[in-house]
Amino acid sequence: MSDAIVEQQAIGGISPVEPLPQKKVRRRALAKAVLSLVGVLAAYRAVPIYYYYFDLKVSCRQVLRDAEIESDEEIKMRLFDVIERHGIPASVRDIQVRRGEGKIWIAVPYQEDIQVTILGKTLTLFSFSFSPSAERVYS
């Protein structure tokens, strides 16, 4: 120990720092490793979710190009093909198509969860709410 610490201990200043028992050190290291693993797993599962969201958003814009000549049902089926291909948890009923005053608006609200199963129990780590939409004015 340094002389300054010895002098402070003699005066009644600071007490020597006792090392943690080996069990606590192992538990903390294990807890950090588990939390890090869960974080990496959540990030690994979140990337495709965001990719599919942005792809659906682009598809909404693309569908609007032909919206003047297509019916609402045709629009919904084109978007539903993208939804099925990516495994997005939405149905045809969730797809909203509104027309009026020279505008057409499309939205697909849905929620996606990141879940992990540990020891037979399913835990929801994150819940994302998405609503990709697009609007177009036509004449």
Helices and strands as residue ranges (DSSP letters): H 3-11, H 22-65, H 72-86, G 92-94, E 96-100, E 103-107, E 110-118, E 121-130, E 133-137
